[in-house]
Amino acid sequence: MARYGAAIAALGAGALVLSGCSAPAAESGLDEGTSVTVAWNQAFFSANGNTSYGNATANNNINYLTQAGFWYYDNTPELQWDESFGTVELESEDPLTVKYTLADTAKWSDGEPVDAADLLLSWAALSKSLDTPDFDATAFTDQETGEFTDEFPTDVVYFDSGATPDSGLGLVHDTPEVSDDGKSVTMVYSQPYVDWQLALNGPLPAHIIAKHALGIEDGDEAKAAVIDAIENDDAEALAKLSADWNSGFNYTSMPEDEDRLVSSGPYLITDFAADEYITLKANEAYEGKFAPHIEEVTVRFIPDPLAAAQALANGEVDVIQPQATADLVEQLEDIEDITINTGVGGTYEHVDLQIDQSKNGTFADPLVREAFLKVVPRQEILDKLIAPITGDGAELRGSFNFVPGAEGYDESLETSGIADYAEVDVEGAKALLAEAGVTSPEVCLLYASNNPRRVNEFALIQASAAQAGFNVTDCGSEEWGGLLGTPGAYDASLFGWQSTSLGVSSVGPNYETGGINNMSFYSNPEVDALVQELNTSFDHDRQIEIQVELDKLLLDDAFGITIFQHPEVTAFSNTLSGVSSSPLAPTVFWNIWDWEVVEAE
């Protein structure tokens, strides 16, 4: 029989508060010969989750296992520190000065230490302080893949991190100071930053990037060249380094250059079959505190939730966390010797509109945007696709920034205008289109075509919008994640945002001009000013007020619309212990080092 558990999350705004219990830290060693297979709904495609192309949960799940860092969240969720990787020290509040020091146990799997060169390169990328001014990369993005084209200029410095000058490491304008022993960097902020603890985590290997970009084989020489290029603002070298940082770690099967697989985390990629699976083995060079029990982890890519459940029933996979559907829950109930945990996840469904750089130019006019939002059938989607899973507790999510029940959520509902979109308003949409002088506007909608729930959502949106005269066409793609934000590829998108941290600064990148998660080319100076204030305000009440104000501005501009909070279903074989899920990414992978193979009960 299946055993049921519950993962009930009480989510707050900004500083979220969730109830739960974390698994104990692993104390014993590796169990040689053990393996586990996890199913995930999207294939891995980039080992750099800090680019606009690679910033996806499917990538960051794997990167979490191969890239150690200063901090992580447990499943309560509470910020935790990994001092076996390094320490983060606040040296001064005025000016805000932060020192990062790497531990002797922080090492790459090829034997090189993680050191100041790696952190300095991360600063250059995540601050964009050394980028060529005013360069626009949109003309060099492939509309079919979302990657940069071969025509990308070779003489510009451009780190595709989406960093902005008023947030995170973008506020560290001066080149950080490197310690004499090469183990520390000290960063001085130009103004206060509320989430300074979260500004930097695990880096990419600078010596590998320098090897490919600058042709330097020796690790020490490669690191020295990176530091020299950054400290001397060497545009020629930085152009090459930034290009490799942007694209060198994108791959959809085993890369030809296996040094792209170099790991600082507890696992190392050893096999990768395109669109099928990726396999990792315990990293023998890893000396950190998260040494795993299980020797080999395989992640199989199974987009269909029912296929994932069948694979679990067949013993082909051991852990699944697919998109929840009513059919999935019913199927899981019939599987023997598994545990099922259900609850509310940290992901919310939404529709974003391409305000600029779209396929058909449909949503440049705010009247047309508002008209489309009026015919997104939010309640019908909830009733048909979510309520059968969650029952009477199903409710629409009415905020971009607050989870239902969080502090600030009710106030946002009262002031944002979301109530105007509770029901489909065909006549209101027609009136707005008439006012705009537009007939039969075309909307190419991007979504995951291999996700059954999204296919159903697309059909419901298409039928509803047609009543007002919109021609919603199918831009669904299995490669949807890499296409997000690609100029000219689509007009609107349907997907989910997964929360990755509790920091209030995580709000800004979605909406500020040029933010890494602002896929819509949206820009509003008032929003930018509020985001800047949010990033620097330590007043909790003001943080809530700002996010309420942002919700209203986003709806006033018809930026997009929220639909529902994702229900979450995790199921795993009773031959495993230690499995639990976090409401923040990387969800079920958060403590994989604690998992153990045991006898089924």
Steps between C-alpha positions, in 0.01 A plus 500: 500500500603859446573695818387861517685784663449873484720793412297795625661838442402825672657743258572861581603799294859610465623316806285191445413287799431132442439214739669167454787291627840451349676168462807430714839563348682204355764358731599171339691446177429396146310175442687366199292353223179679602298698249179699475300623201293819515248607237479867400273666246758694300844420364819665621659737247748729677748480787486878535176588674598866529442588134167611355513183286597253772292636788260205533406259777587201280858628481536621854386168647808338346728798563408484869663155512816599312565859613569555869430839651505713813131450585185301434146469636373201696137390474363711786619713304782669688826638365793273584874553457755254362826593669669200340479712183572837657381785716323830439593776743345844541802722561322834499148637471609844378610455235355150469809280474486122465792257505477155339758247613530155344574194711789266427239230439349691206644324196421429139481136395813539285701583813513878461394700806196725485659840554482875451517473120169314501335756728642796311366364171161454665510865609580613145212292365240573767577872522555568126726781619752433224250452216524705183262795561166508315550171316168333411516123454142449382591513129736206548256254658379201298117503487492121470725410794537809720881473488737760361575471128841464334468865395539614861778764498835373622626840611241585767500416868154370585412274790145372448408500869216751493671693779391858560701786651259551791482146636726225632857501378403776258542727803865393532644747251867473589701188425507282814826468690674163476689378807871420480434127542240498221233352728290810571335789320357810667215693340393854584144599411417850379185502716320269746359176360248309707584153364879527502520147643347357180693703244762235424497123525679229300720604204590340168862381456703801388795285393282299260347816353846651454625178341235516228482878466868589526668172406682460834540136604674541836247551781703750702587703192137496387379629837765772503392608151139534614597715797730711283230556235248613761733716709636673189167519314657323201213526251652258249542222755170577674310477171625145459440409864145637497413316178615171650324570830179567306495197271780259584296306754192448282465137392219250447711182504852412615723791389800434278721677752435311821675767706164679468384243755747606770314501832543660842198322647427153636417357157658501153322451165620177337240427230243706313268378223308777325136524609530168688706518819800646679711293741719626783741311724644593836787745452810327640679833538222656708610580858200705615248413769234367263666176395214281374393149594379399153774450243308561177206727418319489167240760404265380228312759296130405500270794416172306531391465866318173436804355325711600801255324733507190282880502506481511881255210502731301270802562720671695221526812719506542877391862550257718306370855543302560181247768414203406715177385336191321630583197286850492648375486859253226411771296328743537791244369747512161328878459517643269765790581734528874442458811714299795368548851639257771393484870571529848354813567300703815451409535131220714359344489153474819299472656156756762393451730200783608269477876515788546257705274270203267442411285201203706380528824698154435644557619854682828445160667559395487869133490398559176311692359796217580738248352258690172485530473877122538523451177303758280674260247661668484839202356688430240232864388507484473878169313502589251228869436559585582863186455712481127415839468675467739794123486555305785656821677600584594141536875459632743244832665570442873483849645545832501321689545827301334779390143553135460611482540876826693527532833673410764242298267277153618602603865477634437152171339393311807622715757322652341189188467286532122467129470589423637154644179355321248722265403217536507123368829359449452125302820448756704691778352287310577178449860610872543569595354162253735332650794688845390383374467142619141480320203345596131525835556677730199479655360817765232463503330842816323619463210742637152568341291226597174671326593826138372498372761745650785299350356182159510669559854627595614150177356359290674765673835441474464123125430512426776750703766319339413167166623636644853511665473159853394595668245273713302745747284309706210626863588577535201730846344509686231689789749510287775652740578784783609274261706287373718785604858435614426143418801278244429230422147617151544653245750631402353837626222723341258745727350764576488871744695714674291767613687811873463564557711810328695775676825416284798404754586232375198304198711401694751291649280226149410380388855430785751500636623171754247373443255788606141432143372551336787313432302184237748377725801427284688749621836629341744741716762678263500799541123536877533469506763774292283734721198433806707582339610826400142581857382450630751751220518759550310825154607626273193486176699485634711215607184316139379512367839388735509202396156383132597528573810291684289243204265462275795414744654253550168321126453455451865403751437221339163413841338536342155532283306740534233769280189500565250780753371750625158395392202705800276563512121497818311587504122488788267571580135550505367854848368422622856564527699822578868555292628208314826565414807298561870548257768376801676349705376207656245474197346678549125538873516421582732792643225727586223256819431698277378786319244289572134571400172344318286757284190508140560396257501791 
